[in-house]
Amino acid sequence: MQPSVWFLMGTLVLTSVATAMLCGAIMTDHWEHVTWDRSKLDDIAARQKNASHVRWVLEWILDGQVGRIVYTNEEGLRKVPSRKKPVKTAVTSVTPRSEETDDEAAVFLIPMHGGIWTLCVSLTEEQIRLLLRAGFTRTRCHNYLDTDITRGEEARTVWQHHLSISCAMVCLIILGSSALIGVFGLLKHQISAVLVTGVMYLLAATFAIFTLTIIHFKRQQVKDKPEKTAADCFLTGSVLSALTDGMSPSSSAVLAQVQVDADIFMARVFTTSWSLDLGWGGVTLCVLSSLLWIILSKIMRYSPLSTLPS
């Protein structure tokens, strides 16, 4: 085969890999992981227990993977003091929820993983089933476009979620259009179409960079913001946004108004994950693919690919 044909084959292979990596990164939900600093939470619970009025009690279940904050009444006792003995399993020990404990106000501190579109629980199906017996209810993934999470403490990052989603959708549209235009340009020997394909892949990489940058830095304001007073963090009625990232309230009516200490929010740990690395790799390959398509258009101008059908 002619050298130009080898160059064409390499361009197509690199373009396919770049498109697959970028689409895979956008569609997966492991861009970030939300975990909890157990030592910091234990210190917060110890300071709160030594105070004059004990408002909540911290429990660890599922072998320490999930924290459970149980709120107390004015007398310092739990909403419903009577509880059944925990059921021992091969995985862990949890306390089953019953009719006697349905009025217990509790908040679960759970590990989560999220992407551009959603935030999901980072637990196995068996662990979730065990957690349901302790009163956990919110097993579905949270969509960042849901209006229920556009209020409250995390509302400051709503515009970042919407902007990243918009950039990701534009990137996917450009990638799909580029593939169609590239195939048309090669089959019909349209040099201008091949050149446009290179420019469009560069444009797709640009929007992907916007998305990656927003996701990478969206948690900085959470890490760097000063600690607030406890009165700044409330959960009232159906407004669950303040407890979206890593927190989940029980479904009891007792949780109509619960005061959440600001220190608890500061115990969250945000780390990036493999989808973000996959996205940066896809962006790099997209830029290289763009350059190859532009060079390919120059090759076709002076040395037509005779092996391709006319």
LINWO-V220584 format. One record per backbone hydrogen bond with DSSP energy under -0.5 kcal/mol. CO is the residue of the C=O (numbers start at 1). NH is the residue of the N-H. E is the energy in kcal/mol with one decimal. If there is no record, write none. Layout:
CO|NH|E + CO|NH|E
This chain:
2|5|-0.7 + 2|6|-1.7 + 3|7|-2.3 + 4|8|-2.0 + 5|9|-2.6 + 6|10|-2.4 + 7|11|-2.1 + 8|12|-2.4 + 9|13|-2.3 + 10|14|-2.4 + 11|15|-2.3 + 12|16|-2.3 + 13|17|-2.2 + 14|18|-2.5 + 15|19|-2.6 + 16|20|-2.4 + 17|21|-2.6 + 18|22|-2.3 + 19|23|-2.6 + 20|24|-2.5 + 21|25|-2.2 + 22|26|-2.0 + 23|27|-2.2 + 24|28|-1.5 + 28|116|-0.6 + 30|275|-1.8 + 30|276|-0.6 + 31|273|-1.9 + 32|114|-2.5 + 33|35|-0.6 + 33|271|-2.3 + 34|112|-2.4 + 35|269|-2.9 + 36|38|-1.1 + 37|41|-2.2 + 38|42|-2.6 + 39|43|-2.0 + 40|44|-2.2 + 41|45|-2.7 + 42|46|-2.3 + 43|47|-2.3 + 44|48|-2.2 + 45|49|-2.1 + 46|50|-1.5 + 48|51|-0.7 + 53|55|-0.7 + 55|72|-3.0 + 57|70|-2.9 + 59|68|-3.2 + 61|65|-0.6 + 61|66|-2.0 + 62|65|-1.5 + 66|61|-2.8 + 67|109|-3.4 + 68|59|-2.6 + 68|70|-0.6 + 69|71|-0.6 + 69|107|-2.2 + 70|57|-2.5 + 71|79|-0.9 + 73|76|-2.0 + 77|73|-3.7 + 86|88|-0.6 + 87|94|-1.1 + 92|89|-1.7 + 94|87|-2.0 + 94|96|-0.6 + 98|101|-1.1 + 99|102|-0.6 + 101|104|-1.4 + 104|106|-0.6 + 105|71|-2.6 + 106|250|-2.5 + 107|69|-3.1 + 108|110|-0.8 + 108|248|-1.9 + 109|67|-2.3 + 111|122|-2.6 + 112|34|-3.4 + 113|120|-3.2 + 114|31|-2.1 + 114|32|-1.9 + 117|144|-2.7 + 118|115|-2.8 + 119|142|-3.0 + 120|113|-2.6 + 121|123|-1.2 + 124|128|-2.3 + 125|129|-2.2 + 126|130|-2.0 + 127|131|-2.2 + 128|132|-2.1 + 129|133|-0.9 + 131|134|-1.2 + 131|136|-1.9 + 132|135|-1.3 + 133|97|-3.3 + 137|139|-1.7 + 141|143|-0.5 + 142|119|-1.8 + 143|146|-1.9 + 146|149|-1.4 + 147|150|-1.3 + 148|240|-0.5 + 148|241|-0.6 + 152|155|-1.7 + 153|156|-0.7 + 154|157|-1.4 + 155|158|-1.3 + 157|161|-2.0 + 158|162|-2.6 + 159|163|-2.3 + 160|164|-2.5 + 161|165|-2.3 + 162|166|-2.3 + 163|167|-2.5 + 164|168|-2.2 + 165|169|-2.4 + 166|170|-2.3 + 167|171|-2.2 + 168|172|-2.2 + 169|173|-2.3 + 170|174|-2.4 + 171|175|-2.3 + 172|176|-2.3 + 173|177|-2.4 + 174|178|-2.6 + 175|179|-2.0 + 176|180|-1.6 + 177|181|-2.5 + 178|182|-2.8 + 179|183|-2.1 + 180|184|-2.2 + 181|185|-2.6 + 182|186|-2.1 + 183|187|-2.5 + 184|188|-2.3 + 185|190|-1.9 + 189|191|-0.9 + 190|194|-1.7 + 191|195|-2.3 + 192|196|-2.4 + 193|197|-1.9 + 194|198|-1.7 + 195|199|-1.9 + 196|200|-2.6 + 197|201|-2.1 + 198|202|-1.5 + 199|203|-1.9 + 200|204|-2.6 + 201|205|-2.0 + 202|206|-1.6 + 203|207|-2.1 + 204|208|-2.1 + 205|209|-2.1 + 206|210|-1.8 + 207|211|-2.1 + 208|212|-2.8 + 209|213|-2.6 + 210|214|-2.2 + 211|215|-2.4 + 212|216|-2.2 + 213|217|-1.9 + 214|218|-1.2 + 217|220|-1.3 + 219|223|-2.0 + 220|224|-2.6 + 221|225|-1.2 + 229|232|-1.8 + 230|233|-1.5 + 232|234|-0.7 + 233|260|-1.9 + 235|258|-1.8 + 236|239|-2.0 + 238|240|-1.1 + 240|243|-1.4 + 241|244|-1.7 + 244|246|-1.4 + 246|110|-2.2 + 248|108|-3.4 + 252|255|-1.4 + 253|256|-1.2 + 254|257|-0.7 + 256|237|-2.5 + 258|235|-1.8 + 258|260|-0.6 + 259|261|-0.5 + 261|264|-0.8 + 261|265|-0.9 + 262|266|-1.5 + 264|267|-1.2 + 265|268|-1.5 + 267|37|-2.3 + 269|35|-2.6 + 269|271|-0.5 + 271|33|-3.4 + 273|276|-0.9 + 273|277|-1.1 + 274|278|-2.5 + 275|279|-2.1 + 276|280|-2.1 + 277|281|-2.2 + 278|282|-2.2 + 279|283|-2.3 + 280|284|-2.1 + 281|285|-2.1 + 282|286|-2.1 + 283|287|-2.1 + 284|288|-2.0 + 285|289|-2.7 + 286|290|-2.3 + 287|291|-1.9 + 288|292|-2.1 + 289|293|-2.4 + 290|294|-2.1 + 291|295|-2.4 + 292|296|-2.6 + 293|297|-1.8 + 294|298|-1.3 + 295|299|-2.2 + 296|300|-2.5 + 297|301|-1.1 + 298|302|-1.4 + 299|303|-3.1 + 304|306|-1.5 + 305|308|-1.5
